[in-house]
């Protein structure tokens, strides 16, 4: 719904240099880092991203996604504890393009928003579910072509606590629609 509304609004926002708004689908490999490693093993994410040109080298972005991580099993005080993590990010931000070459350019990106997180913990046969809505921030860099993109980034929930709840990502995207 958010993606559809953003794309509908994007129709009249195209820059004068004939850039067009786009809808991309992205697949990401996600690796928990820092304190996040205690919750989960690596995982995968799938997201939809709307890109709206604001000028020749600047885009506004809106992202809606889902991510799941493999469970992590640990021994705590002699008891086996299994945790798994699922996330649903809703982020908005900007991309600054540079180094143009043959319809391909590099970019730097920054996004902020919220992430719905669900942590399930199983221990001694009991299961506990902890849901939270957290502030989120992400930075990244990548390369985008006419129909594809590749990027690397670092995202964190609870950015006010530093990088303790961080995830490193490698993302491959494909442009589904240009308008």
Backbone as CSV, one residue per row, in Angstrom:
resi,resn,N_x,N_y,N_z,CA_x,CA_y,CA_z,C_x,C_y,C_z
1,UNK,0.807,-1.172,0.000,0.000,0.000,0.000,0.865,1.256,0.000
2,UNK,1.899,1.288,0.881,2.807,2.421,0.923,3.516,2.565,-0.416
3,UNK,3.970,1.433,-0.973,4.687,1.462,-2.245,3.778,1.969,-3.352
4,UNK,2.539,1.507,-3.405,1.602,1.945,-4.435,1.320,3.435,-4.344
5,UNK,1.130,3.942,-3.134,0.872,5.369,-2.955,2.084,6.193,-3.367
6,UNK,3.285,5.740,-2.981,4.497,6.480,-3.339,4.690,6.497,-4.852
7,UNK,4.415,5.371,-5.522,4.584,5.327,-6.976,3.544,6.214,-7.662
8,UNK,2.337,6.250,-7.146,1.307,7.113,-7.733,1.695,8.580,-7.604
9,UNK,2.241,8.966,-6.456,2.681,10.340,-6.262,3.912,10.664,-7.096
10,UNK,4.700,9.643,-7.410,5.949,9.853,-8.126,5.733,10.244,-9.575
11,UNK,4.574,9.979,-10.128,4.332,10.243,-11.538,4.638,11.656,-11.967
12,UNK,4.287,12.651,-11.159,4.527,14.037,-11.533,5.832,14.593,-11.019
13,UNK,6.661,13.769,-10.367,7.874,14.278,-9.737,9.133,14.020,-10.536
14,UNK,9.034,13.560,-11.755,10.230,13.251,-12.530,11.043,14.504,-12.786
15,UNK,12.374,14.340,-12.763,13.271,15.469,-12.955,13.279,15.896,-14.410
16,UNK,13.733,17.123,-14.643,13.744,17.690,-15.982,14.703,16.973,-16.922
17,UNK,15.647,16.184,-16.361,16.627,15.511,-17.218,16.107,14.164,-17.732
18,UNK,14.784,13.970,-17.781,14.125,12.786,-18.318,14.357,11.529,-17.486
19,UNK,14.765,11.667,-16.242,14.824,10.523,-15.343,13.392,10.142,-14.995
20,UNK,13.174,8.873,-14.692,11.832,8.415,-14.366,11.809,7.730,-13.015
21,UNK,10.664,7.766,-12.378,10.474,7.034,-11.133,10.490,5.551,-11.435
22,UNK,10.843,4.743,-10.431,10.891,3.312,-10.677,10.459,2.524,-9.450
23,UNK,10.045,1.298,-9.705,9.724,0.328,-8.671,10.689,-0.832,-8.848
24,UNK,11.474,-1.117,-7.807,12.465,-2.184,-7.847,12.095,-3.270,-6.848
25,UNK,12.432,-4.501,-7.160,12.352,-5.592,-6.199,13.785,-5.980,-5.873
26,UNK,14.062,-6.235,-4.573,15.430,-6.488,-4.139,15.503,-7.726,-3.254
27,UNK,16.550,-8.502,-3.451,16.857,-9.669,-2.622,18.157,-9.369,-1.899
28,UNK,18.169,-9.573,-0.585,19.374,-9.263,0.186,19.813,-10.445,1.029
29,UNK,21.136,-10.627,1.080,21.764,-11.536,2.041,22.088,-10.679,3.254
30,UNK,21.735,-11.153,4.442,21.846,-10.346,5.663,22.663,-11.106,6.702
31,UNK,23.642,-10.424,7.288,24.509,-11.033,8.296,24.457,-10.186,9.560
32,UNK,23.961,-10.750,10.665,23.941,-10.003,11.923,25.371,-9.731,12.398
33,UNK,25.608,-8.518,12.890,26.914,-8.158,13.431,26.728,-7.571,14.826
34,UNK,27.826,-7.477,15.561,27.837,-6.942,16.921,26.861,-7.745,17.801
35,UNK,26.102,-7.083,18.647,25.205,-7.773,19.585,24.103,-8.540,18.872
36,UNK,23.777,-8.194,17.638,22.729,-8.873,16.873,23.072,-10.355,16.650
37,UNK,24.364,-10.706,16.681,24.764,-12.110,16.462,24.193,-13.042,17.520
38,UNK,23.859,-12.522,18.700,23.284,-13.360,19.755,21.859,-13.801,19.433
39,UNK,21.196,-13.090,18.520,19.807,-13.388,18.203,19.629,-14.318,17.019
40,UNK,20.524,-14.247,16.040,20.237,-14.965,14.802,21.497,-15.227,13.999
41,UNK,21.358,-16.161,13.091,22.381,-16.467,12.096,22.045,-15.670,10.829
42,UNK,22.836,-15.774,9.781,22.526,-15.049,8.538,21.129,-15.377,7.999
43,UNK,20.623,-14.470,7.178,19.286,-14.649,6.627,19.135,-13.996,5.269
44,UNK,17.890,-13.965,4.801,17.552,-13.373,3.504,16.433,-12.354,3.686
45,UNK,16.432,-11.366,2.809,15.372,-10.365,2.823,14.842,-10.139,1.421
46,UNK,13.611,-9.710,1.328,12.983,-9.366,0.064,12.271,-8.037,0.277
47,UNK,12.479,-7.089,-0.636,11.845,-5.785,-0.453,11.435,-5.177,-1.783
48,UNK,10.536,-4.207,-1.676,10.141,-3.380,-2.810,10.631,-1.971,-2.500
49,UNK,11.216,-1.318,-3.503,11.744,0.031,-3.314,11.255,0.925,-4.439
50,UNK,10.729,2.084,-4.080,10.343,3.102,-5.044,11.450,4.147,-5.050
51,UNK,11.887,4.534,-6.256,12.899,5.587,-6.416,12.277,6.729,-7.222
52,UNK,12.359,7.944,-6.684,11.782,9.121,-7.326,12.897,10.148,-7.534
53,UNK,13.189,10.526,-8.788,14.235,11.514,-9.033,13.868,12.887,-8.472
54,UNK,14.831,13.502,-7.793,14.658,14.866,-7.294,15.529,15.841,-8.074
55,UNK,16.448,15.307,-8.838,17.385,16.101,-9.629,18.270,15.152,-10.408
56,UNK,19.240,15.670,-11.147,20.078,14.818,-11.998,20.841,13.735,-11.239
57,UNK,21.212,13.963,-9.999,22.003,12.986,-9.249,21.402,12.642,-7.884
58,UNK,20.161,12.997,-7.649,19.553,12.809,-6.337,18.198,12.125,-6.474
59,UNK,17.964,11.085,-5.667,16.694,10.362,-5.664,16.161,10.243,-4.242
60,UNK,14.854,10.318,-4.089,14.188,9.954,-2.844,13.818,8.480,-2.957
61,UNK,13.888,7.755,-1.853,13.562,6.329,-1.872,12.560,5.994,-0.771
62,UNK,11.764,4.966,-1.012,10.861,4.403,-0.010,10.954,2.889,-0.146
63,UNK,11.131,2.199,0.976,11.331,0.749,0.960,10.389,0.070,1.944
64,UNK,9.834,-1.062,1.518,8.999,-1.912,2.359,9.488,-3.337,2.159
65,UNK,9.813,-4.058,3.237,10.392,-5.382,3.054,10.080,-6.355,4.165
66,UNK,10.579,-7.569,3.976,10.517,-8.651,4.959,11.878,-9.327,4.993
67,UNK,12.313,-9.737,6.181,13.586,-10.452,6.310,13.436,-11.542,7.354
68,UNK,14.022,-12.683,7.073,14.027,-13.789,8.012,15.446,-14.294,8.193
69,UNK,15.758,-14.741,9.391,17.098,-15.195,9.722,17.045,-16.636,10.213
70,UNK,18.109,-17.385,9.980,18.206,-18.744,10.503,18.271,-18.690,12.021
71,UNK,17.711,-19.685,12.715,17.747,-19.681,14.173,19.168,-19.862,14.703
72,UNK,19.396,-19.320,15.876,20.690,-19.473,16.550,20.453,-20.255,17.836
73,UNK,21.227,-21.302,18.043,21.122,-22.123,19.242,22.356,-21.909,20.111
74,UNK,22.127,-21.663,21.404,23.209,-21.426,22.354,22.950,-22.211,23.629
75,UNK,24.014,-22.486,24.352,23.907,-23.066,25.691,24.045,-21.940,26.693
76,UNK,23.000,-21.687,27.464,23.028,-20.662,28.500,22.694,-21.314,29.833
77,UNK,23.645,-21.280,30.758,23.484,-21.895,32.083,23.065,-23.357,31.963
78,UNK,23.655,-24.065,30.990,23.380,-25.482,30.808,22.071,-25.790,30.105
79,UNK,21.363,-24.794,29.664,20.079,-24.985,28.985,20.234,-24.547,27.532
80,UNK,19.726,-25.386,26.620,19.772,-25.025,25.203,18.690,-24.005,24.896
81,UNK,19.120,-22.886,24.316,18.207,-21.797,23.971,18.310,-21.559,22.474
82,UNK,17.147,-21.562,21.791,17.115,-21.280,20.361,16.355,-19.983,20.142
83,UNK,16.958,-19.081,19.346,16.317,-17.808,19.018,16.274,-17.642,17.510
84,UNK,15.186,-17.051,17.035,15.151,-16.655,15.626,14.538,-15.263,15.529
85,UNK,14.866,-14.601,14.432,14.516,-13.195,14.245,13.836,-13.012,12.891
86,UNK,12.774,-12.220,12.864,12.116,-11.798,11.623,11.934,-10.285,11.696
87,UNK,12.050,-9.619,10.556,11.938,-8.166,10.507,11.074,-7.730,9.330
88,UNK,10.423,-6.576,9.488,9.679,-5.937,8.401,10.035,-4.449,8.420
89,UNK,11.024,-4.038,7.598,11.430,-2.629,7.586,10.535,-1.760,6.699
90,UNK,10.316,-0.536,7.144,9.648,0.507,6.371,10.570,1.726,6.469
91,UNK,11.276,2.026,5.382,12.314,3.056,5.406,12.137,4.050,4.271
92,UNK,12.593,5.245,4.484,12.640,6.265,3.446,13.986,6.939,3.496
93,UNK,14.449,7.457,2.355,15.757,8.089,2.376,16.124,8.755,1.075
94,UNK,17.419,8.905,0.876,17.946,9.542,-0.328,19.102,8.727,-0.894
95,UNK,19.308,8.873,-2.195,20.463,8.317,-2.900,21.135,9.450,-3.673
96,UNK,22.431,9.526,-3.539,23.211,10.506,-4.273,24.083,9.770,-5.279
97,UNK,23.841,10.003,-6.569,24.579,9.324,-7.627,25.831,10.081,-8.023
98,UNK,26.840,9.329,-8.466,28.071,9.917,-8.974,28.743,8.910,-9.900
99,UNK,29.790,9.315,-10.565,30.581,8.447,-11.444,29.725,7.783,-12.525
100,UNK,29.006,8.596,-13.299,28.177,8.078,-14.392,29.036,7.492,-15.507
101,UNK,28.565,6.353,-16.056,29.241,5.766,-17.211,28.268,4.826,-17.918
102,UNK,27.933,5.134,-19.150,27.089,4.270,-19.978,25.836,3.779,-19.254
103,UNK,24.989,4.704,-18.794,23.728,4.384,-18.114,23.918,3.636,-16.803
104,UNK,25.097,3.651,-16.259,25.402,3.020,-14.978,26.058,4.069,-14.093
105,UNK,25.702,4.088,-12.808,26.367,5.022,-11.903,26.462,4.428,-10.504
106,UNK,27.443,4.925,-9.781,27.600,4.552,-8.377,26.700,5.462,-7.542
107,UNK,26.391,5.020,-6.315,25.575,5.862,-5.443,25.934,5.636,-3.987
108,UNK,25.660,6.646,-3.187,25.686,6.567,-1.732,24.250,6.730,-1.271
109,UNK,23.861,6.022,-0.205,22.468,6.068,0.238,22.390,6.174,1.762
110,UNK,21.339,6.811,2.234,21.027,6.871,3.662,19.510,6.762,3.799
111,UNK,19.066,5.949,4.761,17.633,5.758,4.981,17.341,5.757,6.478
112,UNK,16.126,6.094,6.832,15.666,6.037,8.213,14.194,5.644,8.206
113,UNK,13.746,5.078,9.308,12.347,4.676,9.412,12.128,3.806,10.628
114,UNK,11.277,2.797,10.456,10.966,1.871,11.540,11.096,0.437,11.038
115,UNK,11.334,-0.472,11.982,11.394,-1.901,11.690,10.559,-2.627,12.736
116,UNK,9.608,-3.425,12.261,8.877,-4.311,13.156,9.739,-5.554,13.315
117,UNK,10.076,-5.925,14.555,10.908,-7.101,14.812,10.151,-8.112,15.667
118,UNK,10.331,-9.370,15.336,9.797,-10.458,16.146,10.944,-11.411,16.484
119,UNK,11.188,-11.591,17.772,12.200,-12.523,18.250,11.468,-13.646,18.966
120,UNK,11.687,-14.887,18.494,11.098,-16.060,19.147,12.212,-16.801,19.874
121,UNK,11.976,-17.099,21.142,12.946,-17.812,21.970,12.307,-19.101,22.453
122,UNK,12.999,-20.215,22.226,12.534,-21.519,22.701,13.576,-22.061,23.667
123,UNK,13.128,-22.433,24.872,14.024,-22.936,25.908,13.259,-23.900,26.804
124,UNK,13.819,-25.082,26.999,13.220,-26.092,27.871,11.754,-26.339,27.515
125,UNK,11.454,-26.367,26.226,10.115,-26.662,25.760,9.155,-25.489,25.775
126,UNK,9.554,-24.376,26.338,8.687,-23.193,26.383,9.081,-22.223,25.275
127,UNK,8.086,-21.577,24.686,8.350,-20.603,23.618,7.855,-19.228,24.059
128,UNK,8.704,-18.230,23.835,8.362,-16.847,24.149,8.534,-16.021,22.881
129,UNK,7.582,-15.129,22.626,7.645,-14.265,21.457,7.707,-12.820,21.940
130,UNK,8.671,-12.082,21.404,8.843,-10.682,21.764,8.732,-9.846,20.494
131,UNK,7.695,-9.012,20.406,7.495,-8.121,19.261,7.883,-6.703,19.652
132,UNK,8.505,-5.994,18.710,8.896,-4.610,18.980,8.855,-3.801,17.689
133,UNK,8.522,-2.536,17.816,8.620,-1.588,16.714,9.780,-0.668,17.069
134,UNK,10.837,-0.717,16.259,12.078,-0.009,16.573,12.386,1.053,15.533
135,UNK,13.029,2.123,15.950,13.589,3.079,15.006,14.714,2.382,14.257
136,UNK,14.959,2.798,13.016,15.994,2.159,12.213,16.706,3.196,11.353
137,UNK,17.960,2.902,11.023,18.747,3.739,10.117,19.669,2.819,9.328
138,UNK,20.003,3.228,8.103,20.888,2.424,7.263,21.702,3.349,6.359
139,UNK,22.913,2.914,6.059,23.762,3.602,5.081,24.293,2.541,4.130
140,UNK,24.597,2.959,2.907,25.099,1.995,1.945,25.673,2.665,0.725
141,UNK,26.218,1.829,-0.148,26.786,2.280,-1.413,26.572,1.168,-2.421
142,UNK,26.488,1.550,-3.689,26.275,0.533,-4.699,26.415,1.072,-6.100
143,UNK,26.005,0.232,-7.040,26.030,0.558,-8.458,24.648,0.233,-9.017
144,UNK,24.115,1.139,-9.827,22.804,0.921,-10.431,22.914,1.101,-11.945
145,UNK,22.327,0.153,-12.668,22.259,0.230,-14.121,20.846,0.542,-14.555
146,UNK,20.577,0.375,-15.807,19.247,0.696,-16.323,18.162,-0.190,-15.706
147,UNK,18.416,-1.478,-15.521,17.406,-2.413,-15.003,17.848,-3.168,-13.751
148,UNK,19.025,-2.909,-13.205,19.545,-3.692,-12.089,20.299,-2.807,-11.104
149,UNK,20.557,-3.338,-9.921,21.389,-2.649,-8.933,22.061,-3.674,-8.035
150,UNK,23.213,-3.315,-7.511,23.954,-4.116,-6.542,24.429,-3.149,-5.470
151,UNK,24.229,-3.500,-4.196,24.603,-2.583,-3.120,25.069,-3.351,-1.885
152,UNK,25.835,-2.667,-1.058,26.240,-3.170,0.258,25.869,-2.105,1.276
153,UNK,25.486,-2.546,2.470,25.095,-1.557,3.467,25.189,-2.076,4.881
154,UNK,24.957,-1.172,5.801,24.913,-1.490,7.220,23.683,-0.812,7.791
155,UNK,22.809,-1.607,8.398,21.593,-1.073,8.997,21.581,-1.366,10.478
156,UNK,20.926,-0.522,11.241,20.827,-0.742,12.672,19.439,-0.357,13.170
157,UNK,18.913,-1.147,14.080,17.711,-0.739,14.796,18.187,-0.104,16.088
158,UNK,17.378,0.732,16.644,17.755,1.496,17.836,19.068,2.248,17.594
159,UNK,19.128,3.118,16.561,20.379,3.829,16.257,20.885,4.677,17.418
160,UNK,19.985,5.060,18.336,20.398,5.844,19.499,21.270,5.020,20.460
161,UNK,21.303,3.673,20.306,22.153,2.815,21.136,23.472,2.493,20.456
162,UNK,23.804,3.136,19.351,25.038,2.826,18.629,24.807,1.699,17.639
163,UNK,25.856,0.944,17.337,25.772,-0.107,16.325,25.537,-1.486,16.927
164,UNK,25.030,-1.577,18.139,24.858,-2.857,18.802,23.886,-3.800,18.123
165,UNK,22.848,-3.294,17.492,21.831,-4.133,16.859,21.919,-3.966,15.345
166,UNK,23.066,-4.314,14.777,23.324,-4.028,13.358,23.286,-5.270,12.486
167,UNK,23.044,-5.027,11.197,23.023,-6.067,10.183,23.742,-5.554,8.943
168,UNK,24.697,-6.336,8.445,25.367,-6.015,7.181,24.590,-6.698,6.058
169,UNK,24.424,-6.004,4.933,23.638,-6.552,3.828,24.371,-6.425,2.496
170,UNK,24.101,-7.383,1.624,24.472,-7.311,0.217,23.173,-7.515,-0.543
171,UNK,22.840,-6.562,-1.411,21.538,-6.543,-2.068,21.675,-6.538,-3.579
172,UNK,20.840,-7.339,-4.245,20.747,-7.333,-5.693,19.312,-6.951,-6.022
173,UNK,19.157,-5.962,-6.908,17.826,-5.488,-7.244,17.552,-5.553,-8.736
174,UNK,16.274,-5.610,-9.059,15.833,-5.627,-10.453,14.692,-4.640,-10.605
175,UNK,14.775,-3.797,-11.635,13.753,-2.796,-11.891,12.542,-3.444,-12.564
176,UNK,11.392,-3.342,-11.914,10.161,-3.919,-12.472,9.365,-2.938,-13.300
177,UNK,9.425,-1.655,-12.929,8.559,-0.678,-13.561,9.234,0.686,-13.546
178,UNK,9.222,1.355,-14.690,9.714,2.739,-14.801,8.568,3.592,-15.286
179,UNK,8.411,4.740,-14.678,7.291,5.603,-15.044,7.741,7.035,-15.132
